[in-house]
């Protein structure tokens, strides 16, 4: 049979009162596949640069490839995180758009901070156990997944830190930390101010630097 969008996205539409066109952003080409999808089957699909294909509850969840503003923010934050991790001596690597295996399937966060030793041994996917931070950059087409859906899946996978970046109306970083099995919101980092976040390693920067026309600057830990 033909399998398209995950039922979880449809349920999310009902919970949020999302417009049908917002759910359409999660739906793309159907693949001819019999029965529920597995992680191995999804990883075996041909690479598709026009969309991201994730797996939730045995069904596919597709979203459009990120736009330029999204990619710019991701690239700049990647560089900031790498520099901060190196300065702190953290044995981690920072990746954009990697496959992360979670209990309910396979997700592709915009960025992930992962254990360096695990990354060296991995091939096409990493276990959530080896992920310290997942970061999603919100966009209209992923509003449903970035807010109610993906955080719950990352919680179930026991990933300690979940960060959401919102670029509009002004850039801001909304960090959350896992406590007693649920994410608890931390103090936001707002545009126009160099703010500091302590975990998993110190990072101080102005979220405004993630958008065009702003220099991607950060302040060293305690200097």
N, C-alpha and C positions, 0 to 999 in steps of 0.2 A: 504494500500500500504506500501511498504518498504521505509523508510526515512533514508538517510545517512547523509552526510556532509552538513553543512549550505552553502547556495549559496554565502554567504558573503565571504567564504574562496576561492571559485572559482573566484569571482570578484577580490579578493586581489591578486590572482595569476596573473591575467591580468595586474593589476596596477604595480606590482613589477617585473614582468618578472620572477617570481619564477619558478624553475624547477618542473615538475610534481611530482617528488619524495618528494619534500618539502611539497606539498599539501597532499600527501599520509599520512604524519605524522598527519594530522588532521582527517583522516578517519579511522574508525574502524568498529566494528560490527554494522550491521543494525538492528534496532528494528522494529518489526511488529506493525505498528501504523497507524491508519486512520486519515488523516487530519493533520493540524498543531499541534505541541506540545505546551503544556502549562507548566507554572512553576510547577503547582501541579503535573502534569503527570511525569515530569522529577524527581521531588523530591520523587515520589513514586517508581521509578525504584530500583531494588535490588542494593545494594552496590557493586561496582566493583573496586577492588584494582589495576587492571591492566591498568586502563585508567581513565581520567577525562571526564565527560560528562557535557557539558555546552549547553545553549540554546540561540540562536540568531535568531531573526525574525521568530520564530515558528519552526525552524529546529535545529536539534542536531549538535553540533560541538564536536568531540572527539579528544583527544590527549593522547599520551602514559603517563603512570605514570612516575613521575620524576626519574632520575637516582641518583646514590649515591652522586656524586659531587653536584648536584642540591639540594638534601636533606640536605647535610652537610651545604651548604651555608644558606639554609633556617633556619635550626635549630640554627645556630650560630647567624644569624641576629635576629631571634626571641628572643634569650636570651639577646642580646645587647639592643634591643628595650624595652623589659620588664624592665631591670635594669634602663635604662634611664627614662622611664615613672614613675617608682616608685620614683626615685630620684627627679624628677620634681614635684611630687605630682599630676600627670595627672590622671584623673578618666577615664582610658581607659583599654582595654585588647588587647592583641596581639594574633592573631590566625594564624595558617597555614592551607591553603586549605579549607576555609569555603565557603558556598554558599552565594552569594550576589545577591539580586534581583535588577535588573536595568530596566529602561523603556523598553528595547528591549528584555528582557529575564532573564537569570540566568548565572552569571559568577563565576568562582572559582579562585580568585587571589592566588598566592603562599603564600603571607602574607597579613594580613589586621590589621590595628589599628582601633579599634571600640570603640564606647561609651560603658562604662562598664554597665550602667543601662539597655541599650537596649540589650546587650549581656546576661544579667541575665534573661531577659524575653523571649528571643528567644528560639526556639526549633531546627529547622534544617536549617534555613536561616535567614539572616539579610537584612534589607532594606538598599539600598545605602545611604539613608539619614543619617544613623547612622555610616557611615564609614568615618574616617578621612583621612586614607592613604591606598592605595592599592599598592602592590609591586609585580612585576613580575620578575622572574629570567629567563633570556633569554637562550634558548637552540636551537640547529638546528631544532628540530621538531616543535618548537613553534615560529619560526622567524616571520611568517606572522601574527600571532595573537598578539604577544607581541609588535609589532611596529605599523603598521597602524590600525589594527582592534580594539584591546582592548582599547587603549587610547581613541579612538573616542567614544566608548561605555561608558567608565568611565566619559568622558567629558559630555556626554548627561545626565548622572546620577548625575552630579554636585558634584562628589567626589573631594575634594579640592586638594589633593596631589596624584600624580602618580610617583612612583619610578621604574626604571628599573635597574636590576643588570645584568651586563655582566661579565662572569667569564673568557672569553678568548678574546684576547690573554693574558690580565692581568685583574684582577678583578677591577671593577669600578662601582660606583653608579651614575646613571643619574637621578636626581630629576627634577620634573616639578610641577608647581603650577598653579591652575586654575585662569585665569584672563580674565574677560569679556567672559566667556563661552568657553575658549580654554586654553589648557595647554601651559605654557611658560617655556622653559628650564631654569633651575637654574645652578649654577656652579657645575660641576661634582666633585665627590670625587674619587681620583685616588689612585691606589695601591702604597704603600711605604711611604705614608704620612698620619699622623693622622689629619683628617680634621673635621670641625664642620658644622653641619646642625642645623638650629634653630627651624624649625617647623615640626610637631606640638608641639614638645618639644625639648630641646637641646640634641643633640647626637653628640659625637665626637669619631671617630674610623678610623682605617685603613682598607679599603676594602680588603687588602691582607689577613686579619685575617679570611676571609670567606672560604679560601681554605685550603686543607690539608697541614700540616707541618708548619702552622702559628698559633700562639696563638690568640684566639679571645679576643682581648683587646680593651678597650675604655678609653677615658679620661673623667673624670667628668666635668660637665658644666663649671664652672669658677674657678676650683681649680688648 
